[in-house]
């Protein structure tokens, strides 16, 4: 029998018609060209505490080391905080509302848009609501060429501020979408261009250098893919990712929208109500060579796209369907996130294997196509060496299998992964009955706080 690769087709249609494979709370890494394995599975970063304020739920984070004397902005509850590298937080003012915020970064200040259509200018000392009567309720903002750009709430119109004065908007400083006229969900500056993501289409505008007409639409581009949610639109690694209004996930490829989602992921997006789709919140991070687009529908799921090889995974917190993260930023050499259900600011730490002391359930499946009945004398999993620790002296791994595409399962069979300095590399289960067409699905699970790296599996190893 061939080697078994876990999660080789995770959340995608299997070539043999079997169920999509599962890959939960792992990062998938391509094996070296010399290896007989296609992938290895590495546990995702765990969550460790960085800072916490008195009360409230996380709404957003932002950091640029040249702004605010090396301090991070955190919006938690109805307050804005300046947070330093030690985690000490100083309340600088009020941000009304309760939902996630949109944050843009300028040269010396930031702009926050709340879920009520209000805009705030953030300095290191204060959060000041913009009261300019010429600025209507807005939905998002970005910064380009010394100006802050605002999209008007539920319209196809955008405004721009005076140079270096986000709080000052002339009533005549506006333009409207020229091709479709659908309401703008999000504006984002990327590669010295403005990308306006509407409900059904996207327009690109660029600076002109003319103060009387500072922006003009790039008429040669017709991108007929809008965004399902404002907060799904993320710029990562010189491109932009978003969940489309047609319930597919896209990445920019030049001036074209390249679909990166799979049919099972599209199905999950299609199953959302309109209200649920509007809550999709995404962020991007680069960790250990992985460029990740992390997309959450609160209470439903968190899908993670790894651009390094085009694979999808799922992340979740123990006992929940998603990771419960509202905001992300890279600050002080750390990947920092804010909890969507508490006031915790946390670090995604590759050396941590639990979430604030709670288990991280590592789970993956592998499909083995079968044409005729065949005996399974043994099944083994190749693991990293010596994963036992002082706090987890005897870590365990569970295996079970299904011969009817997940309708029924065998009993769970647990095995030891070995204590510290027990450098076994393989865990084996024996006498596993008859496999039958169309195939067998193997599932493995670990919940101990260990570095549970999976290299792959083998069936009937040593059996002629």
RODREN-303825 format. One record per residue (C-alpha): x, y, z; chain; residue number from 1. Coordinates in Angstrom, 3 decimals, decimal comma. Last residue first. Example, Ala and Ser with C-alpha at 12.3 -4.5 7.8 and 13.67 -1.06 7.14 Angstrom:
2
[rec [13,670; -1,060; 7,140]; A; 2]
[rec [12,300; -4,500; 7,800]; A; 1]
END
This chain:
464
[rec [4,248; -8,542; 1,869]; A; 464]
[rec [3,352; -6,889; 5,183]; A; 463]
[rec [6,189; -4,753; 6,572]; A; 462]
[rec [3,994; -1,666; 6,774]; A; 461]
[rec [0,394; -2,619; 6,228]; A; 460]
[rec [-0,687; 1,042; 5,934]; A; 459]
[rec [1,661; 3,943; 6,532]; A; 458]
[rec [1,135; 7,466; 7,849]; A; 457]
[rec [2,436; 10,979; 7,489]; A; 456]
[rec [4,966; 13,445; 8,864]; A; 455]
[rec [2,934; 14,685; 11,818]; A; 454]
[rec [4,391; 17,285; 14,217]; A; 453]
[rec [2,833; 17,232; 17,683]; A; 452]
[rec [4,855; 19,906; 19,476]; A; 451]
[rec [3,112; 19,241; 22,762]; A; 450]
[rec [0,297; 20,699; 24,850]; A; 449]
[rec [-1,847; 17,540; 24,856]; A; 448]
[rec [-5,018; 17,519; 22,749]; A; 447]
[rec [-4,114; 15,141; 19,910]; A; 446]
[rec [-6,366; 13,702; 17,204]; A; 445]
[rec [-5,957; 11,315; 14,253]; A; 444]
[rec [-8,596; 10,340; 11,690]; A; 443]
[rec [-8,324; 7,614; 9,052]; A; 442]
[rec [-10,851; 7,484; 6,211]; A; 441]
[rec [-11,126; 4,187; 4,349]; A; 440]
[rec [-12,035; 3,846; 0,723]; A; 439]
[rec [-14,618; 3,370; -2,045]; A; 438]
[rec [-14,581; 0,506; -1,446]; A; 437]
[rec [-13,733; -1,682; 1,543]; A; 436]
[rec [-11,132; -1,946; 4,284]; A; 435]
[rec [-11,257; -5,147; 6,342]; A; 434]
[rec [-10,247; -5,250; 9,992]; A; 433]
[rec [-7,845; -3,007; 11,906]; A; 432]
[rec [-5,599; -5,660; 13,467]; A; 431]
[rec [-2,780; -3,343; 14,580]; A; 430]
[rec [-2,212; 0,269; 15,603]; A; 429]
[rec [1,267; 1,798; 15,341]; A; 428]
[rec [3,032; 4,966; 16,525]; A; 427]
[rec [6,312; 5,827; 14,811]; A; 426]
[rec [9,360; 7,970; 15,508]; A; 425]
[rec [10,381; 6,728; 18,940]; A; 424]
[rec [12,897; 8,989; 20,623]; A; 423]
[rec [11,963; 8,389; 24,226]; A; 422]
[rec [14,052; 11,272; 25,574]; A; 421]
[rec [10,939; 12,825; 27,116]; A; 420]
[rec [8,028; 10,395; 27,196]; A; 419]
[rec [6,528; 8,595; 24,229]; A; 418]
[rec [3,629; 9,271; 21,898]; A; 417]
[rec [1,360; 6,927; 23,833]; A; 416]
[rec [-1,544; 5,364; 21,993]; A; 415]
[rec [-5,304; 5,873; 22,030]; A; 414]
[rec [-7,844; 3,932; 19,976]; A; 413]
[rec [-11,228; 5,578; 19,512]; A; 412]
[rec [-13,922; 3,074; 18,553]; A; 411]
[rec [-14,617; 2,660; 14,849]; A; 410]
[rec [-16,661; 5,267; 13,078]; A; 409]
[rec [-20,039; 5,539; 11,364]; A; 408]
[rec [-21,308; 7,943; 8,698]; A; 407]
[rec [-17,814; 9,288; 8,069]; A; 406]
[rec [-17,287; 8,142; 4,508]; A; 405]
[rec [-18,511; 4,568; 5,013]; A; 404]
[rec [-15,307; 2,754; 5,980]; A; 403]
[rec [-14,498; 4,999; 8,939]; A; 402]
[rec [-11,380; 5,071; 11,088]; A; 401]
[rec [-10,175; 6,010; 14,566]; A; 400]
[rec [-6,818; 7,145; 15,911]; A; 399]
[rec [-6,013; 9,003; 19,112]; A; 398]
[rec [-2,612; 10,337; 20,160]; A; 397]
[rec [-1,312; 10,595; 23,721]; A; 396]
[rec [1,336; 12,542; 25,624]; A; 395]
[rec [3,103; 10,820; 28,545]; A; 394]
[rec [5,219; 13,298; 30,525]; A; 393]
[rec [3,140; 16,400; 29,747]; A; 392]
[rec [4,482; 19,021; 32,179]; A; 391]
[rec [8,058; 17,689; 32,057]; A; 390]
[rec [7,743; 17,166; 28,312]; A; 389]
[rec [7,008; 14,285; 25,929]; A; 388]
[rec [7,517; 15,051; 22,230]; A; 387]
[rec [10,670; 12,933; 21,774]; A; 386]
[rec [10,914; 12,632; 17,983]; A; 385]
[rec [8,475; 14,084; 15,443]; A; 384]
[rec [5,853; 11,630; 14,281]; A; 383]
[rec [5,296; 8,928; 11,663]; A; 382]
[rec [1,842; 7,410; 12,015]; A; 381]
[rec [1,201; 3,680; 11,696]; A; 380]
[rec [-1,641; 1,502; 10,464]; A; 379]
[rec [-1,573; -2,265; 10,724]; A; 378]
[rec [-3,062; -5,468; 9,353]; A; 377]
[rec [-5,645; -3,700; 7,215]; A; 376]
[rec [-7,224; -6,425; 5,104]; A; 375]
[rec [-8,494; -5,498; 1,658]; A; 374]
[rec [-11,941; -5,423; 0,148]; A; 373]
[rec [-11,915; -4,131; -3,387]; A; 372]
[rec [-11,258; -0,766; -5,031]; A; 371]
[rec [-9,895; 1,139; -2,018]; A; 370]
[rec [-9,002; 4,854; -1,854]; A; 369]
[rec [-7,172; 5,850; 1,364]; A; 368]
[rec [-8,378; 9,167; 2,746]; A; 367]
[rec [-6,445; 10,993; 5,458]; A; 366]
[rec [-7,853; 12,969; 8,367]; A; 365]
[rec [-6,501; 15,631; 10,689]; A; 364]
[rec [-7,108; 16,912; 14,207]; A; 363]
[rec [-5,061; 18,947; 16,664]; A; 362]
[rec [-7,190; 20,075; 19,600]; A; 361]
[rec [-5,526; 23,056; 21,268]; A; 360]
[rec [-6,074; 22,648; 24,985]; A; 359]
[rec [-6,833; 25,645; 27,256]; A; 358]
[rec [-3,989; 27,239; 29,233]; A; 357]
[rec [-4,254; 30,583; 27,464]; A; 356]
[rec [-4,503; 28,705; 24,168]; A; 355]
[rec [-2,141; 25,694; 24,189]; A; 354]
[rec [0,974; 24,628; 22,283]; A; 353]
[rec [3,117; 27,742; 22,677]; A; 352]
[rec [6,474; 28,014; 20,870]; A; 351]
[rec [4,875; 29,348; 17,681]; A; 350]
[rec [3,344; 32,195; 19,690]; A; 349]
[rec [0,174; 33,983; 18,591]; A; 348]
[rec [0,247; 36,707; 21,225]; A; 347]
[rec [-2,836; 37,807; 23,118]; A; 346]
[rec [-4,682; 41,010; 23,961]; A; 345]
[rec [-7,477; 40,044; 26,346]; A; 344]
[rec [-10,524; 42,270; 26,877]; A; 343]
[rec [-12,973; 39,435; 26,261]; A; 342]
[rec [-15,249; 37,894; 23,620]; A; 341]
[rec [-13,569; 38,956; 20,351]; A; 340]
[rec [-10,066; 38,468; 21,775]; A; 339]
[rec [-7,384; 40,784; 20,415]; A; 338]
[rec [-4,431; 39,577; 18,379]; A; 337]
[rec [-0,675; 40,164; 18,495]; A; 336]
[rec [1,982; 38,512; 16,326]; A; 335]
[rec [5,107; 39,682; 18,175]; A; 334]
[rec [8,306; 41,563; 17,274]; A; 333]
[rec [7,113; 44,627; 19,199]; A; 332]
[rec [4,004; 44,776; 17,011]; A; 331]
[rec [2,489; 42,725; 14,197]; A; 330]
[rec [-1,231; 43,449; 14,168]; A; 329]
[rec [-4,452; 41,506; 14,479]; A; 328]
[rec [-8,076; 42,231; 15,397]; A; 327]
[rec [-11,292; 40,344; 16,132]; A; 326]
[rec [-10,129; 36,871; 17,185]; A; 325]
[rec [-12,542; 34,213; 18,414]; A; 324]
[rec [-10,590; 31,296; 16,879]; A; 323]
[rec [-13,681; 29,604; 15,411]; A; 322]
[rec [-16,068; 26,696; 16,058]; A; 321]
[rec [-15,746; 26,711; 19,845]; A; 320]
[rec [-15,036; 24,164; 22,604]; A; 319]
[rec [-11,261; 24,497; 22,280]; A; 318]
[rec [-10,375; 27,447; 20,056]; A; 317]
[rec [-10,510; 26,970; 16,309]; A; 316]
[rec [-8,331; 26,926; 13,201]; A; 315]
[rec [-9,271; 25,336; 9,892]; A; 314]
[rec [-6,835; 24,618; 7,067]; A; 313]
[rec [-6,587; 25,483; 3,374]; A; 312]
[rec [-3,695; 24,685; 1,015]; A; 311]
[rec [-2,378; 26,939; -1,758]; A; 310]
[rec [1,320; 26,152; -1,235]; A; 309]
[rec [2,966; 29,273; 0,202]; A; 308]
[rec [-0,357; 31,107; 0,041]; A; 307]
[rec [-1,665; 29,330; 3,130]; A; 306]
[rec [-5,407; 29,918; 3,407]; A; 305]
[rec [-6,875; 29,687; 6,914]; A; 304]
[rec [-10,581; 29,097; 7,498]; A; 303]
[rec [-12,181; 30,074; 10,813]; A; 302]
[rec [-15,688; 28,735; 11,394]; A; 301]
[rec [-19,287; 29,425; 12,443]; A; 300]
[rec [-19,470; 31,379; 15,718]; A; 299]
[rec [-17,918; 34,441; 14,147]; A; 298]
[rec [-17,285; 34,040; 10,409]; A; 297]
[rec [-13,512; 34,039; 10,352]; A; 296]
[rec [-10,952; 34,367; 7,554]; A; 295]
[rec [-7,197; 34,001; 8,110]; A; 294]
[rec [-5,086; 34,743; 5,024]; A; 293]
[rec [-1,666; 33,275; 5,798]; A; 292]
[rec [1,760; 33,786; 4,230]; A; 291]
[rec [3,806; 30,932; 5,725]; A; 290]
[rec [7,600; 31,319; 5,808]; A; 289]
[rec [7,848; 30,964; 9,586]; A; 288]
[rec [4,958; 33,368; 10,149]; A; 287]
[rec [3,435; 35,928; 7,779]; A; 286]
[rec [0,070; 37,276; 8,876]; A; 285]
[rec [-3,186; 38,330; 7,291]; A; 284]
[rec [-6,489; 39,265; 8,829]; A; 283]
[rec [-10,121; 38,491; 8,173]; A; 282]
[rec [-13,519; 39,277; 9,666]; A; 281]
[rec [-16,775; 37,997; 8,192]; A; 280]
[rec [-19,651; 39,788; 9,947]; A; 279]
[rec [-21,469; 40,792; 6,747]; A; 278]
[rec [-21,727; 37,117; 5,788]; A; 277]
[rec [-23,714; 36,404; 8,960]; A; 276]
[rec [-26,301; 39,084; 8,183]; A; 275]
[rec [-26,650; 37,839; 4,602]; A; 274]
[rec [-27,251; 34,327; 5,894]; A; 273]
[rec [-24,392; 31,892; 5,568]; A; 272]
[rec [-24,816; 28,578; 3,732]; A; 271]
[rec [-23,198; 29,986; 0,587]; A; 270]
[rec [-19,971; 30,593; 2,516]; A; 269]
[rec [-19,918; 27,002; 3,757]; A; 268]
[rec [-20,567; 25,753; 0,215]; A; 267]
[rec [-17,767; 27,975; -1,123]; A; 266]
[rec [-15,460; 26,320; 1,411]; A; 265]
[rec [-16,524; 22,851; 0,207]; A; 264]
[rec [-16,087; 23,955; -3,457]; A; 263]
[rec [-12,590; 25,307; -2,931]; A; 262]
[rec [-11,503; 28,905; -2,395]; A; 261]
[rec [-8,626; 30,526; -4,262]; A; 260]
[rec [-10,478; 32,350; -7,042]; A; 259]
[rec [-8,183; 34,780; -8,870]; A; 258]
[rec [-9,594; 38,290; -9,331]; A; 257]
[rec [-7,746; 40,137; -12,086]; A; 256]
[rec [-5,810; 43,412; -12,013]; A; 255]
[rec [-2,461; 41,773; -11,255]; A; 254]
[rec [-3,475; 38,544; -9,573]; A; 253]
[rec [-5,679; 39,733; -6,742]; A; 252]
[rec [-6,879; 37,026; -4,413]; A; 251]
[rec [-10,424; 35,743; -4,159]; A; 250]
[rec [-12,714; 33,775; -1,867]; A; 249]
[rec [-16,150; 32,683; -3,122]; A; 248]
[rec [-19,525; 33,681; -1,731]; A; 247]
[rec [-20,748; 35,664; -4,768]; A; 246]
[rec [-20,176; 38,882; -2,764]; A; 245]
[rec [-16,539; 37,871; -2,654]; A; 244]
[rec [-14,496; 37,083; 0,444]; A; 243]
[rec [-11,285; 39,066; 0,135]; A; 242]
[rec [-7,524; 38,931; -0,458]; A; 241]
[rec [-5,254; 41,745; -1,643]; A; 240]
[rec [-1,659; 41,637; -2,944]; A; 239]
[rec [1,796; 42,880; -2,013]; A; 238]
[rec [2,397; 40,453; 0,891]; A; 237]
[rec [-0,997; 40,856; 2,502]; A; 236]
[rec [-3,735; 43,449; 1,974]; A; 235]
[rec [-7,005; 42,385; 3,599]; A; 234]
[rec [-10,672; 42,643; 2,616]; A; 233]
[rec [-12,878; 40,398; 4,793]; A; 232]
[rec [-13,584; 43,318; 7,125]; A; 231]
[rec [-15,855; 45,093; 4,695]; A; 230]
[rec [-17,979; 42,047; 3,989]; A; 229]
[rec [-19,250; 40,144; 0,949]; A; 228]
[rec [-16,872; 42,017; -1,341]; A; 227]
[rec [-17,311; 42,847; -5,023]; A; 226]
[rec [-16,056; 40,996; -8,076]; A; 225]
[rec [-16,657; 42,432; -11,530]; A; 224]
[rec [-13,201; 43,978; -11,935]; A; 223]
[rec [-13,196; 46,228; -15,001]; A; 222]
[rec [-9,743; 47,796; -15,376]; A; 221]
[rec [-8,848; 50,090; -18,306]; A; 220]
[rec [-10,651; 53,048; -16,740]; A; 219]
[rec [-8,203; 53,530; -13,884]; A; 218]
[rec [-10,324; 56,081; -12,029]; A; 217]
[rec [-8,852; 59,478; -11,235]; A; 216]
[rec [-7,705; 61,007; -7,966]; A; 215]
[rec [-6,335; 64,411; -6,856]; A; 214]
[rec [-8,526; 66,571; -9,111]; A; 213]
[rec [-7,991; 70,148; -7,910]; A; 212]
[rec [-4,854; 69,229; -5,971]; A; 211]
[rec [-3,330; 67,630; -9,093]; A; 210]
[rec [-0,734; 64,951; -8,259]; A; 209]
[rec [-2,888; 62,448; -10,146]; A; 208]
[rec [-3,398; 59,773; -7,512]; A; 207]
[rec [-4,921; 56,455; -8,623]; A; 206]
[rec [-8,362; 54,906; -8,635]; A; 205]
[rec [-9,251; 51,228; -8,962]; A; 204]
[rec [-12,853; 50,040; -8,951]; A; 203]
[rec [-14,325; 46,841; -7,543]; A; 202]
[rec [-17,718; 45,287; -8,245]; A; 201]
[rec [-20,771; 43,752; -6,592]; A; 200]
[rec [-21,040; 45,105; -3,027]; A; 199]
[rec [-18,271; 47,571; -3,621]; A; 198]
[rec [-14,538; 47,201; -3,057]; A; 197]
[rec [-12,784; 50,481; -3,811]; A; 196]
[rec [-9,074; 49,917; -4,420]; A; 195]
[rec [-6,957; 53,050; -4,233]; A; 194]
[rec [-3,520; 52,882; -5,835]; A; 193]
[rec [0,012; 53,514; -4,606]; A; 192]
[rec [0,756; 49,757; -4,535]; A; 191]
[rec [-2,148; 49,188; -2,138]; A; 190]
[rec [-4,549; 51,618; -0,520]; A; 189]
[rec [-7,801; 50,075; 0,738]; A; 188]
[rec [-11,379; 51,232; 0,456]; A; 187]
[rec [-14,146; 48,984; 1,793]; A; 186]
[rec [-17,837; 48,169; 1,366]; A; 185]
[rec [-18,651; 50,752; -1,277]; A; 184]
[rec [-22,266; 50,868; -2,446]; A; 183]
[rec [-22,808; 49,849; -6,092]; A; 182]
[rec [-22,358; 52,561; -8,728]; A; 181]
[rec [-21,351; 50,138; -11,438]; A; 180]
[rec [-18,814; 51,997; -13,608]; A; 179]
[rec [-18,204; 55,484; -12,272]; A; 178]
[rec [-17,986; 55,150; -8,510]; A; 177]
[rec [-18,447; 58,568; -6,995]; A; 176]
[rec [-16,161; 61,467; -6,146]; A; 175]
[rec [-15,703; 63,812; -3,198]; A; 174]
[rec [-13,804; 66,888; -2,054]; A; 173]
[rec [-16,576; 69,457; -2,572]; A; 172]
[rec [-17,776; 69,293; 1,053]; A; 171]
[rec [-14,210; 69,969; 2,181]; A; 170]
[rec [-12,975; 67,472; 4,765]; A; 169]
[rec [-10,805; 68,398; 7,761]; A; 168]
[rec [-10,323; 65,795; 10,503]; A; 167]
[rec [-7,780; 63,818; 8,499]; A; 166]
[rec [-5,560; 66,871; 8,160]; A; 165]
[rec [-2,223; 65,823; 6,630]; A; 164]
[rec [-3,383; 67,052; 3,196]; A; 163]
[rec [-7,081; 68,003; 3,282]; A; 162]
[rec [-9,371; 65,023; 3,555]; A; 161]
[rec [-10,845; 62,857; 0,835]; A; 160]
[rec [-14,422; 61,776; 0,279]; A; 159]
[rec [-15,940; 58,675; -1,296]; A; 158]
[rec [-19,332; 58,035; -2,877]; A; 157]
[rec [-20,916; 54,729; -3,973]; A; 156]
[rec [-23,337; 54,767; -1,035]; A; 155]
[rec [-24,163; 52,671; 2,054]; A; 154]
[rec [-21,836; 54,622; 4,378]; A; 153]
[rec [-19,609; 57,134; 2,617]; A; 152]
[rec [-16,140; 55,793; 1,907]; A; 151]
[rec [-13,385; 57,912; 3,481]; A; 150]
[rec [-9,901; 58,647; 2,073]; A; 149]
[rec [-7,288; 60,171; 4,361]; A; 148]
[rec [-4,774; 62,357; 2,564]; A; 147]
[rec [-0,970; 62,566; 2,686]; A; 146]
[rec [-0,534; 60,719; -0,611]; A; 145]
[rec [-2,586; 57,735; 0,513]; A; 144]
[rec [-4,406; 56,754; 3,703]; A; 143]
[rec [-7,400; 54,467; 4,120]; A; 142]
[rec [-10,932; 54,712; 5,440]; A; 141]
[rec [-14,087; 52,681; 5,960]; A; 140]
[rec [-17,858; 52,932; 6,471]; A; 139]
[rec [-18,669; 56,641; 6,689]; A; 138]
[rec [-21,486; 58,852; 7,994]; A; 137]
[rec [-21,257; 62,237; 6,226]; A; 136]
[rec [-18,165; 64,505; 6,375]; A; 135]
[rec [-19,019; 68,137; 5,576]; A; 134]
[rec [-20,264; 68,723; 9,127]; A; 133]
[rec [-16,691; 68,243; 10,451]; A; 132]
[rec [-17,203; 66,573; 13,836]; A; 131]
[rec [-14,394; 64,011; 13,678]; A; 130]
[rec [-14,360; 62,230; 17,052]; A; 129]
[rec [-11,106; 62,639; 18,941]; A; 128]
[rec [-9,212; 59,732; 20,512]; A; 127]
[rec [-6,397; 61,246; 22,561]; A; 126]
[rec [-2,748; 61,282; 23,628]; A; 125]
[rec [-0,889; 59,231; 21,045]; A; 124]
[rec [-3,168; 60,599; 18,370]; A; 123]
[rec [-6,292; 58,917; 17,039]; A; 122]
[rec [-8,705; 60,714; 14,714]; A; 121]
[rec [-12,184; 59,276; 15,026]; A; 120]
[rec [-14,839; 58,564; 12,381]; A; 119]
[rec [-18,504; 57,709; 12,993]; A; 118]
[rec [-20,560; 55,391; 10,764]; A; 117]
[rec [-22,155; 53,612; 13,727]; A; 116]
[rec [-20,009; 50,465; 13,422]; A; 115]
[rec [-16,863; 52,468; 14,204]; A; 114]
[rec [-14,314; 54,023; 11,864]; A; 113]
[rec [-10,870; 54,640; 13,387]; A; 112]
[rec [-8,289; 56,973; 11,848]; A; 111]
[rec [-4,623; 56,838; 12,828]; A; 110]
[rec [-2,070; 59,572; 13,382]; A; 109]
[rec [1,422; 60,781; 12,536]; A; 108]
[rec [2,060; 59,533; 9,009]; A; 107]
[rec [-1,296; 57,870; 8,443]; A; 106]
[rec [-2,674; 54,510; 9,533]; A; 105]
[rec [-6,174; 53,201; 8,827]; A; 104]
[rec [-8,403; 51,353; 11,279]; A; 103]
[rec [-11,867; 49,832; 10,675]; A; 102]
[rec [-13,638; 48,857; 13,886]; A; 101]
[rec [-15,296; 45,618; 14,982]; A; 100]
[rec [-18,686; 46,023; 16,670]; A; 99]
[rec [-19,755; 47,718; 19,919]; A; 98]
[rec [-20,293; 51,407; 19,268]; A; 97]
[rec [-18,635; 54,559; 20,574]; A; 96]
[rec [-14,861; 54,989; 20,678]; A; 95]
[rec [-13,913; 56,802; 23,895]; A; 94]
[rec [-10,587; 58,203; 25,013]; A; 93]
[rec [-6,893; 57,761; 25,714]; A; 92]
[rec [-6,905; 54,796; 28,125]; A; 91]
[rec [-3,312; 53,733; 28,821]; A; 90]
[rec [-2,267; 50,077; 28,526]; A; 89]
[rec [0,901; 48,405; 29,840]; A; 88]
[rec [1,676; 45,352; 27,686]; A; 87]
[rec [5,456; 45,640; 28,110]; A; 86]
[rec [5,888; 46,844; 24,521]; A; 85]
[rec [3,483; 49,737; 25,049]; A; 84]
[rec [-0,292; 49,862; 24,656]; A; 83]
[rec [-2,165; 53,076; 23,840]; A; 82]
[rec [-5,828; 52,421; 24,485]; A; 81]
[rec [-9,138; 53,366; 22,874]; A; 80]
[rec [-12,292; 52,731; 24,881]; A; 79]
[rec [-15,849; 51,603; 24,158]; A; 78]
[rec [-15,098; 47,896; 24,607]; A; 77]
[rec [-11,547; 47,344; 23,445]; A; 76]
[rec [-9,862; 49,387; 20,708]; A; 75]
[rec [-6,106; 48,816; 20,839]; A; 74]
[rec [-3,549; 51,189; 19,332]; A; 73]
[rec [0,076; 50,117; 19,665]; A; 72]
[rec [2,986; 52,217; 20,939]; A; 71]
[rec [6,437; 52,740; 19,426]; A; 70]
[rec [6,466; 56,504; 19,888]; A; 69]
[rec [2,940; 56,919; 18,483]; A; 68]
[rec [3,721; 56,292; 14,784]; A; 67]
[rec [7,020; 55,124; 13,252]; A; 66]
[rec [6,629; 51,583; 14,609]; A; 65]
[rec [3,291; 51,065; 12,890]; A; 64]
[rec [0,643; 49,338; 14,990]; A; 63]
[rec [-3,070; 48,624; 14,787]; A; 62]
[rec [-5,589; 46,597; 16,826]; A; 61]
[rec [-9,383; 46,154; 16,677]; A; 60]
[rec [-12,699; 45,464; 18,425]; A; 59]
[rec [-11,863; 43,357; 21,488]; A; 58]
[rec [-14,625; 42,963; 24,041]; A; 57]
[rec [-15,001; 45,027; 27,191]; A; 56]
[rec [-13,462; 45,148; 30,652]; A; 55]
[rec [-10,519; 46,199; 32,792]; A; 54]
[rec [-7,679; 45,934; 30,291]; A; 53]
[rec [-5,600; 42,889; 29,412]; A; 52]
[rec [-2,119; 42,452; 28,007]; A; 51]
[rec [0,153; 39,842; 26,422]; A; 50]
[rec [-1,482; 36,503; 27,265]; A; 49]
[rec [-0,394; 33,445; 25,301]; A; 48]
[rec [-2,211; 31,882; 22,345]; A; 47]
[rec [-0,791; 28,885; 20,486]; A; 46]
[rec [0,811; 28,979; 17,062]; A; 45]
[rec [-0,459; 26,270; 14,690]; A; 44]
[rec [0,798; 22,718; 15,168]; A; 43]
[rec [2,975; 21,422; 12,293]; A; 42]
[rec [1,666; 18,996; 9,659]; A; 41]
[rec [4,071; 17,562; 7,103]; A; 40]
[rec [3,506; 17,462; 3,392]; A; 39]
[rec [4,244; 15,516; 0,207]; A; 38]
[rec [6,186; 12,680; 1,844]; A; 37]
[rec [8,885; 10,609; 0,116]; A; 36]
[rec [11,346; 13,371; 0,973]; A; 35]
[rec [14,087; 14,500; -1,426]; A; 34]
[rec [12,027; 17,423; -2,719]; A; 33]
[rec [11,680; 18,694; 0,877]; A; 32]
[rec [8,261; 18,398; 2,468]; A; 31]
[rec [5,672; 21,094; 2,008]; A; 30]
[rec [4,376; 22,525; 5,240]; A; 29]
[rec [0,777; 22,487; 6,443]; A; 28]
[rec [0,065; 24,541; 9,553]; A; 27]
[rec [-2,177; 22,717; 11,976]; A; 26]
[rec [-5,163; 23,668; 14,097]; A; 25]
[rec [-7,641; 21,510; 12,160]; A; 24]
[rec [-6,925; 19,714; 8,876]; A; 23]
[rec [-9,871; 17,694; 7,606]; A; 22]
[rec [-10,103; 15,770; 4,337]; A; 21]
[rec [-12,887; 16,317; 1,839]; A; 20]
[rec [-15,082; 13,199; 1,641]; A; 19]
[rec [-14,255; 10,539; -0,950]; A; 18]
[rec [-14,949; 10,959; -4,670]; A; 17]
[rec [-11,615; 9,459; -5,690]; A; 16]
[rec [-10,066; 12,815; -6,655]; A; 15]
[rec [-11,045; 14,251; -3,290]; A; 14]
[rec [-13,005; 17,487; -3,390]; A; 13]
[rec [-11,266; 20,138; -1,318]; A; 12]
[rec [-11,356; 21,061; 2,362]; A; 11]
[rec [-8,014; 19,324; 2,984]; A; 10]
[rec [-6,607; 17,536; -0,064]; A; 9]
[rec [-3,220; 16,423; 1,319]; A; 8]
[rec [-4,685; 16,623; 4,816]; A; 7]
[rec [-2,735; 13,563; 6,004]; A; 6]
[rec [-0,530; 11,833; 3,450]; A; 5]
[rec [-0,666; 8,047; 3,613]; A; 4]
[rec [2,150; 6,007; 2,116]; A; 3]
[rec [1,201; 3,565; -0,630]; A; 2]
[rec [0,000; 0,000; 0,000]; A; 1]
END
